[in-house]
Amino acid sequence: MKTSCCAVVAKMFVTAALSAIFFFCTRAQEVPAVQVVFTDKGLQYAKNVFTNWIQDTLELITLPDVKGQIPLGFLGQMDYTLSGVNISKCDFPDPSVQFSQEVSGLKTTMAGLNVALTGDWRVHWGILNAGGSFDVGVFQVGVASEQHLGRDSGGRLCVSQVICEATTGQVDLRLHGGSSWILQPFGSHLEAFIRRQIQARLCPTMEDLVENLEQHLQAMKVRLQVNQDLIVDLPLTSRPVVQAASLRFGLKGEVSSVKEPKEPPFDPQPFVLPEHAQFMLTAALSDFTLNSASFSCWAAGLLHTFIDDSMVRSPENTPSSPLTNMPLPRSGMPTLLRYAHTPKLPGLFPDLPVVLKVHARNTPMFSFHPGAVTLILPGAIKAFALQANATRTPLFKLHLDSSYKGSVWVDNGRLKSSVTMDNLNLTLAATTIGPFKTDALENLSRMTMKMLVLPPLNDRLSRGVILPQSRQVHLVQAVVSVEEGFMDLHSDVELRLNHGTMEH
């Protein structure tokens, strides 16, 4: 009975300590593109939340029946049953949970746990059947354990118990009922038995808990689907780094194509993520994550679109594309081509419709600098004359190189941003209709970007996206900053457990 109670308390306590870590985290050593730091502030907050939750939950627990025998020598044995066992009071001390560099994991200590229980007893000995009620107090129960955190061959977080020690102080059993005298002589026997069972079962119970947790960790996915085209790999690149006041994880953070995965022609660069001790959690990603996504889209042929005269005149017919979300001027393709000053075009292809292919000719590259995100977009425009038989005849090719600068911030739980254009250059790369100047067309392109593309794009970006959260974990007072080579988000956390919201 008391064994079951203390095992339940110990199990819930260790679950609380370890879950505080696993809420936020999951070859030769790789350079991580994503880093996560869980601070001691977060660990202590999670400990307090779970301690309160355990105390509230214990009041609802009914322990299983306990059956046993008392040897009576040549008189045989007396069978007893303790049933309807409830926790009437639990003096739950403030536990200690600390990061441990020695075991590269956690040290959890709980000392001075006192539990009062009530229930019914019944004995059977030959023709004798008797029963009544009981009260029992279990005092000064303590458990100290250490858990090691590591990385398995698949890049998943793994946990193992290193050491566990359990102690039990006094056990005080009080029997009530008209026949309680039958068991009174054996009270010390029952108390000693209970004490031994507590110490014998607490640590194996905790070992079972750790093994069960390990099974859940093995089932975690380290490859997640971003959308129908992209996946992101998030295995640990090395073992978690445990420091005196923090726990640090490094994740691969590479995005690749679902259909045509290719290794990007660049590597993640190391960066040092500072600890923000005043926050519970810090997560950061380097520009490698964005650039691997950009490369995967480009290599899979996703960064292109075709524009014809009907789409220019009827922008609602323009298909969705990463490169075109805004309508071109309604004056039509002929107006655009007049800006190119192509005198030979009308004579060579009179009255033929023109199709433009707009695409990225190489990987668009992001970079992070203090306070700003920059994007260099090497684009191209290919013009074709569309013959009556649907054959596309090449006319010319333009290189459209542009660069942009953006800022990001958090407002009311949403990640928001804005973009400005730094530069745009248009040059003639190839032509089958003779050379022509691109100055006027370049000016038109700048005007189109500034007046027709960026304003509605910034309106959309200003609405933002909701920060990642789950049903039980919410980010609170989050702050985002852009540093040299990486962007980080530091935040406090609110844990919402089943019985209600635990405010931090």
C-alpha positions in Angstrom: 0.0 0.0 0.0 2.6 2.6 1.1 4.9 1.1 -1.5 2.4 1.9 -4.2 1.9 5.4 -2.9 5.6 6.3 -2.7 6.2 4.7 -6.1 3.5 6.8 -7.6 4.9 10.0 -6.1 8.5 9.1 -7.2 7.3 8.2 -10.7 5.4 11.5 -11.1 8.3 13.5 -9.7 10.9 12.0 -12.1 8.4 12.4 -15.0 8.1 16.0 -14.1 11.9 16.6 -14.0 12.6 14.8 -17.3 9.6 16.1 -19.1 10.7 19.6 -18.5 13.6 18.9 -20.8 11.8 16.9 -23.4 9.1 19.6 -23.9 11.7 21.8 -25.7 14.2 19.5 -27.3 14.8 16.4 -29.3 28.8 10.0 -37.6 31.4 12.4 -37.1 30.3 15.4 -35.3 28.4 17.9 -37.6 28.0 21.6 -37.3 24.5 22.2 -36.1 22.3 24.7 -38.0 19.8 24.8 -35.2 20.6 25.2 -31.5 18.3 25.1 -28.5 19.3 26.2 -25.0 17.1 25.3 -22.0 18.2 27.3 -18.9 18.0 26.7 -15.2 15.2 29.2 -15.0 13.1 27.0 -17.2 14.1 23.9 -15.3 13.0 25.4 -12.0 9.8 26.7 -13.4 8.9 23.3 -14.8 9.8 21.7 -11.5 7.5 24.0 -9.6 4.6 23.6 -12.1 4.9 19.8 -12.0 5.2 19.8 -8.2 1.9 21.7 -7.9 0.3 19.4 -10.5 1.5 16.3 -8.6 0.0 17.5 -5.3 -3.3 18.3 -6.9 -3.3 14.9 -8.7 -2.4 12.9 -5.7 -5.8 13.8 -4.1 -7.6 12.0 -6.9 -5.6 8.7 -6.7 -7.0 5.5 -5.3 -4.2 2.9 -4.8 -4.6 -0.7 -5.7 -5.5 -3.3 -3.1 -2.6 -4.9 -1.2 -2.7 -8.6 -0.2 -0.2 -10.5 2.0 0.3 -13.2 4.6 1.5 -13.2 8.2 3.3 -16.4 9.2 2.0 -18.0 12.5 4.4 -20.8 12.8 2.7 -24.2 13.3 -0.6 -22.4 13.3 -0.2 -21.7 9.6 -0.6 -18.1 8.2 -3.0 -15.3 8.3 -4.1 -13.7 5.1 -4.8 -10.0 5.0 -6.1 -7.5 2.5 -5.8 -3.7 2.5 -8.4 -2.1 0.2 -9.9 1.3 -0.7 -6.6 3.0 0.0 -6.7 6.8 -0.5 -4.1 9.5 0.2 -5.6 11.7 2.8 -2.7 14.0 3.1 0.7 14.5 1.4 3.4 16.7 2.8 5.3 17.1 -0.5 8.7 18.9 0.1 10.2 21.1 -2.5 12.3 18.8 -4.6 15.7 19.6 -6.1 16.4 19.3 -9.8 19.7 20.3 -11.2 21.8 20.0 -14.3 24.7 17.7 -13.7 27.9 18.0 -15.6 29.2 14.9 -13.9 26.7 12.6 -15.4 25.9 14.8 -18.4 22.3 14.9 -17.4 20.1 15.6 -14.4 20.3 15.1 -10.6 16.9 14.8 -8.9 16.5 14.7 -5.1 13.4 14.5 -3.0 13.8 14.2 0.8 11.3 14.4 3.6 8.2 13.1 1.8 5.4 12.4 4.4 2.2 10.6 3.3 -0.9 9.8 5.3 -3.3 7.2 4.0 -6.6 5.7 4.9 -8.4 2.5 3.9 -10.0 -0.8 5.0 -8.4 -4.0 6.3 -9.6 -7.5 6.3 -8.1 -10.8 7.6 -8.8 -14.4 7.1 -7.4 -17.2 9.3 -9.2 -20.5 9.3 -12.8 -19.8 10.2 -11.9 -16.3 11.4 -12.9 -13.4 9.2 -12.6 -9.9 10.5 -12.2 -6.3 9.3 -12.0 -2.7 10.0 -10.4 0.6 8.9 -6.8 1.8 9.2 -4.6 5.0 9.1 -1.0 4.8 8.2 1.7 7.4 8.1 4.9 7.0 6.1 7.6 9.5 7.1 10.8 10.8 5.7 10.8 9.0 2.4 13.6 10.2 0.2 14.9 9.3 -3.3 18.0 10.6 -5.1 18.7 9.7 -8.7 20.8 10.7 -11.7 19.8 10.4 -15.4 22.3 10.6 -18.3 21.2 12.3 -21.5 22.8 11.2 -24.7 22.4 10.7 -28.4 21.8 7.4 -30.2 23.0 6.3 -33.6 19.9 7.7 -35.3 20.4 11.2 -33.8 17.6 10.9 -31.2 17.8 12.0 -27.6 18.3 9.0 -25.3 18.1 8.7 -21.5 19.4 6.2 -19.0 19.4 6.0 -15.2 22.9 6.1 -13.7 22.2 5.8 -10.0 19.3 5.7 -7.6 19.1 5.6 -3.8 15.9 5.4 -1.7 15.5 5.8 2.0 12.4 5.4 4.3 12.0 6.7 7.9 9.2 5.7 10.3 6.1 3.9 9.3 3.2 4.3 11.8 0.2 1.9 11.3 -3.0 2.4 13.3 -5.8 -0.2 13.0 -9.5 0.5 13.9 -12.5 -1.8 14.4 -13.8 -4.2 16.9 -11.5 -7.0 15.7 -8.4 -4.9 15.3 -6.8 -6.7 18.3 -6.2 -9.6 16.0 -3.6 -7.6 13.9 -2.3 -5.4 16.7 0.4 -7.8 17.8 1.7 -8.0 14.2 1.8 -4.2 13.7 5.6 -3.9 13.9 5.9 -6.8 11.5 3.7 -5.0 9.0 5.5 -1.7 9.4 9.0 -3.3 8.9 7.7 -5.2 5.9 6.3 -2.0 4.4 9.5 -0.1 5.0 11.6 -2.8 3.2 9.2 -2.9 0.3 9.4 0.8 -0.2 13.2 0.8 -0.3 13.2 -2.3 -2.6 10.7 -1.0 -5.1 11.2 2.7 -5.5 14.4 2.6 -7.6 13.2 -0.3 -9.9 10.0 1.7 -10.4 12.0 4.7 -11.5 14.1 2.5 -13.7 11.0 1.3 -15.4 9.9 4.9 -15.9 13.2 5.8 -17.5 13.0 2.8 -19.8 9.5 3.7 -20.8 10.6 7.3 -21.5 13.4 5.9 -23.6 10.9 4.0 -25.7 9.0 7.2 -26.4 12.2 9.0 -27.4 13.0 6.2 -29.8 9.6 6.7 -31.5 10.2 10.4 -32.1 10.7 11.6 -35.6 13.8 13.4 -36.6 12.6 14.1 -40.1 9.5 16.3 -40.4 7.4 17.2 -43.5 7.4 21.0 -44.0 5.0 20.8 -47.0 4.4 18.7 -50.0 7.7 19.7 -51.5 10.1 20.0 -48.5 11.3 18.0 -45.5 13.6 19.1 -42.7 16.1 16.9 -40.9 16.4 17.6 -37.2 18.6 14.9 -35.6 21.0 15.8 -32.9 24.5 16.5 -34.3 26.2 15.5 -31.1 25.4 14.6 -27.5 23.6 17.3 -25.5 26.0 19.7 -23.7 25.1 19.9 -20.0 26.5 22.9 -18.1 25.9 24.1 -14.6 22.9 26.3 -15.5 21.8 25.1 -18.9 21.3 22.3 -21.3 22.3 22.8 -25.0 21.1 20.9 -28.0 22.5 21.0 -31.6 20.3 19.9 -34.4 21.1 19.4 -38.1 18.5 21.7 -39.5 18.8 20.9 -43.2 15.9 21.3 -45.5 15.7 19.1 -48.6 13.4 18.2 -51.5 10.9 15.4 -51.0 11.2 14.2 -54.7 14.7 15.2 -55.6 16.9 15.4 -52.5 20.4 16.9 -53.1 23.1 17.9 -50.8 23.5 21.7 -50.9 26.9 23.0 -52.2 27.6 24.8 -49.0 28.0 23.8 -45.3 26.6 25.2 -42.1 28.9 27.6 -40.4 29.5 27.4 -36.6 28.0 30.1 -34.4 28.0 30.7 -30.7 24.5 31.1 -29.2 24.7 33.1 -26.0 22.8 32.0 -23.0 19.9 34.3 -22.0 19.6 33.3 -18.3 16.7 35.7 -17.8 14.7 33.5 -20.3 13.7 29.9 -20.0 14.3 28.9 -23.6 16.4 30.1 -26.5 16.3 28.6 -30.0 18.3 29.8 -33.0 18.9 28.8 -36.6 21.7 29.8 -38.9 21.2 31.0 -42.5 22.1 27.5 -43.6 18.6 26.3 -42.8 17.0 29.0 -45.0 19.5 28.5 -47.7 19.2 24.7 -47.8 15.4 25.3 -48.3 16.1 27.8 -51.0 18.6 25.5 -52.7 16.2 22.6 -52.6 13.4 24.7 -54.2 15.8 25.9 -56.9 17.3 22.4 -57.6 13.8 20.9 -57.8 12.7 23.5 -60.4 10.2 25.2 -58.2 11.5 28.7 -58.6 10.0 29.6 -61.9 6.8 30.8 -63.6 5.5 31.6 -67.1 3.7 34.9 -67.9 1.8 35.5 -71.1 -0.3 38.4 -72.3 -3.6 37.0 -71.1 -2.2 36.6 -67.5 -0.9 40.2 -67.6 -4.4 41.5 -68.6 -6.2 39.1 -66.3 -4.0 38.7 -63.2 -6.6 36.6 -61.5 -5.6 33.8 -63.9 -2.0 33.9 -62.9 -1.0 30.7 -61.1 0.6 30.7 -57.7 4.3 30.6 -57.8 7.2 31.4 -55.4 8.3 34.1 -57.9 5.0 35.7 -58.8 2.3 36.7 -56.5 1.5 40.2 -57.7 -0.1 41.2 -61.0 1.9 43.0 -63.7 0.6 46.3 -65.2 -2.7 45.9 -66.9 -1.5 47.6 -70.1 -0.3 44.2 -71.3 2.8 42.5 -72.7 3.3 44.9 -75.6 3.9 47.8 -73.2 6.5 45.8 -71.4 8.3 44.9 -74.6 8.2 48.5 -75.9 10.3 49.4 -72.9 12.9 47.0 -74.2 13.2 49.0 -77.5 13.4 45.9 -79.7 12.9 47.4 -83.2 13.4 44.0 -85.0 10.8 42.1 -83.0 7.7 43.4 -84.8 9.2 42.5 -88.2 10.4 39.1 -87.2 7.4 38.0 -85.3 4.4 40.1 -86.3 1.3 39.7 -84.2 2.7 36.6 -82.3 2.0 36.4 -78.6 5.0 36.6 -76.3 5.7 34.4 -73.3 8.1 35.3 -70.5 9.7 32.7 -68.3 10.8 34.3 -65.0 13.1 32.1 -62.9 15.9 32.0 -60.4 19.1 31.1 -62.4 20.9 30.1 -59.2 20.1 29.6 -55.5 18.7 32.7 -53.8 20.9 33.2 -50.7 19.9 34.5 -47.3 22.3 35.9 -44.8 21.9 37.1 -41.2 23.5 40.3 -40.0 22.9 42.3 -36.8 19.4 43.6 -37.0 18.7 42.5 -40.6 18.1 39.6 -42.9 19.4 40.0 -46.5 18.5 38.1 -49.6 20.4 38.1 -52.9 18.2 36.9 -55.8 19.9 36.0 -59.1 17.0 35.9 -61.5 16.5 35.7 -65.2 13.8 36.5 -67.7 13.5 34.5 -71.0 11.2 35.8 -73.7 9.7 33.5 -76.3 7.5 34.1 -79.3 4.6 31.6 -79.3 4.2 30.1 -82.8 0.8 28.9 -84.2 1.9 25.3 -83.5 2.7 26.2 -79.9 6.4 26.1 -80.5 8.4 28.6 -78.4 11.0 30.6 -80.3 13.6 32.2 -78.1 13.9 36.0 -78.4 16.2 37.2 -75.6 17.3 36.5 -72.1 17.8 39.1 -69.4 19.6 38.7 -66.1 17.6 40.3 -63.3 19.8 40.5 -60.2 18.2 42.0 -57.1 18.9 42.3 -53.4 16.6 42.8 -50.4 16.8 43.6 -46.7 14.3 42.5 -44.1 13.6 43.0 -40.4 11.7 40.6 -38.1 10.1 41.1 -34.7 7.5 39.6 -32.4 4.2 41.4 -31.6 1.3 39.9 -29.6 2.6 36.3 -30.1 3.1 36.7 -33.8 6.3 36.7 -35.8 6.2 39.7 -38.2 8.5 41.1 -40.8 9.0 43.7 -43.5 11.1 43.9 -46.7 12.8 46.7 -48.7 14.6 46.4 -52.0 18.3 47.4 -51.8 19.2 47.1 -55.5 18.0 45.8 -58.9 20.1 45.4 -62.0 18.9 44.2 -65.5 21.4 43.2 -68.2 21.0 41.6 -71.6 22.5 38.1 -71.4 21.5 36.7 -74.8 19.4 37.7 -77.9 18.3 36.4 -81.2 16.7 39.7 -82.3 19.7 41.9 -82.0 21.1 43.9 -79.1 19.0 46.5 -77.3 19.3 48.7 -74.3 17.8 47.7 -71.0 17.9 51.0 -69.1 14.2 51.8 -69.5 13.1 48.2 -68.7 15.3 48.2 -65.6 13.6 51.4 -64.4 10.2 49.9 -65.1 11.3 46.8 -63.1 12.3 48.9 -60.2 9.1 50.8 -60.2 7.1 47.6 -60.5 8.8 46.1 -57.5 8.5 49.2 -55.3 4.9 50.1 -56.3 3.2 46.8 -57.1 5.1 44.0 -55.5 6.6 45.1 -52.1 3.6 47.1 -50.7 1.1 44.2 -50.7 3.9 41.8 -49.7 4.7 43.9 -46.7 1.1 44.1 -45.8 0.9 40.4 -45.7 4.2 40.1 -43.7 3.0 42.7 -41.2 0.1 40.4 -40.2 2.7 37.8 -39.1 2.4 34.2 -38.3 1.6 32.7 -34.9 4.7 31.5 -33.0 5.0 27.7 -32.7 3.1 26.2 -29.8 1.3 23.1 -28.7 -1.7 22.4 -26.5 0.5 22.2 -23.4 3.4 24.5 -24.2 3.0 28.2 -25.0 5.8 30.8 -25.6 5.4 33.9 -23.4 7.1 37.3 -23.8 9.1 36.1 -26.8 11.8 38.2 -28.3 13.5 37.7 -31.7 16.9 39.1 -32.7 19.1 38.8 -35.8 22.8 38.4 -35.2 25.8 37.7 -37.3 25.2 34.3 -39.0 22.0 33.4 -37.0 18.6 34.4 -35.8 17.5 33.6 -32.3 14.3 33.6 -30.3 14.4 33.7 -26.6 11.3 33.3 -24.5 9.7 32.2 -21.3 7.3 29.3 -21.3 3.8 28.6 -19.9 2.9 24.9 -19.3 -0.7 24.0 -19.5 -1.5 20.7 -17.9 -4.7 18.7 -18.0 -6.3 20.1 -14.8 -5.8 23.7 -15.9 -3.3 26.4 -16.6 -0.2 26.7 -14.5 0.9 30.4 -14.6 4.6 31.1 -14.3 
